[in-house]
Amino acid sequence: MLDSTDLRILDELSKNSRITMKELGEKVHLTGQAASSRVARLEDNGVIESYTINANHLILGSNVHAFINIYTKSPYHEPFLSFMKTQQQYIVNNFKISGDSCYLLECRFPSNEVLDQFLVDLNKHANYKLSIVISK
């Protein structure tokens, strides 16, 4: 069970996962060593699964941010999933979902032309509904 200190640690690490244990301890009213021990316990218990970064996709050249609802053409999804493996450079997340569609893709593309080609190729395996992100 997580206590309020654990929750504060998670909050601080979600803001800056590169914070030193000394700085983290100061923010949650622990010593650096105690904060380090808490973080290690959270990692060992699977509460903290990984650390990540948020990259600026515009600077990286991925200007088109899209969400794509996928409607597979048959109950056999392997052709679609195999196609997805070949398109990993564009896929941020691929969620299998319940509801109206079978999957929800979050994708980033360098241009509308690349997105268009992706959709042409995708349509060989599944139908889709496209939503483009205007702003965050």
N, C-alpha and C positions, 0 to 999 in steps of 0.2 A: 504494500500500500504506500502511495506517495504522500508525503507530508507537505506542508506549505513551503518549506525550504527547497524541497525537490522541485516543486512547481516553479518557484522563483528561479532556480538554476536553469530549468528548461526554457523559461522565458528569456533569460539573459543569453543563453547559448543560441536561441533562435534569432536573436538580434545580431549577435556577433560570435560565431563559433571559434574565432581565432583569439578570443580574449584570454589573457593569462589566468592561471588558476589563482594567483594573488589578487588580480583585479576582480575576478568572479567572486572570490571569497569576501572581498570588501563590499561588493554590491549586495550580497545575501547574508552579511554579518557572520562570516565564518573565517577561519584562517585559510590560507592558500592550500595547506595540506589537507584540511578537512574538506574543502571544496573539491579538491582532486579526488579524494576518497569517495565522495558522494557521486561525482561524475563517473568514476570507474564502476561503482555499484550500479548506476543507471545503465551503463553500457553492458555490464555483465548480465543484468536482468532483462536485456532486450528492450528497455524503454527507449534508449538512444540507439537507433539502428545504424546511422551514418551521419556524416557531416557533409555539407554541400556548399556551393557558391551560387550566387545569382549573377549571371553574366548579362551584360548589356547586349541584347540581340541585335539592336540597330547598328551598333558599332561593328558587330561581327558579320553584318550583311544579311541577316535574316529579317527582312522588313515586313513580310507578310505573315501574320499570326492568324491561324485558322483553327476552328473546331469543326470536326466532321463526324456526323452521325452515320454509322455504317449499318446497312441492311443487307445481310448476306443473302445470296440467291438460293441457298440450300442449307439444310441442317449440318452439312459437312463443311466445316470452316477452314480446313487445312489449306486449300488454295489461297484463301485470303491471308491467313497467317503466314504462309510462305512468302507471299508478296510483301507483307509488312517487314519481314526480315531483310529484304533487299532495299528497303526505303528508310532504314534507321537514321540516316543523316537528317531527315526532315521531321521525324516523330519525336515529340517531347514526352508524351504519355499515350499509352494505348490501354484504355479501360474496357473490360468486358462488363456490360451493364445489363440491368433488367429494365423493362419499360418499352418504349416505342421502338428503339433500335437495339442492335446486338452489341455494338462497340461504340465508344466515343474516343476519337483521336484528337489530341492536341498537337498541332504541327506548326512548324516555322519554315518558311520558304524564302529564298533570296529574291524572288520576283513572281509576278502573276503568271508569267510564261512557264516557269518551272512548276508552279501550282497547277496550271492547266494541264501540263503533261502528266503530272502525278494523278490527276483526276481521270484523265483518259485511260491511263494504265489501271487505275483502281477499278474503273467501271467494268473491266474484264472479269473481275472477281466478286464485285458487290455493287449495290446501289448506295447512294449517299445523299446526305443533305448537308450543305456547306454553310457555315457562319464565319464571317471575317471579323476580327477584333478591330474596332475603330479606335478605342482608347482604353487605358486601364485606370 
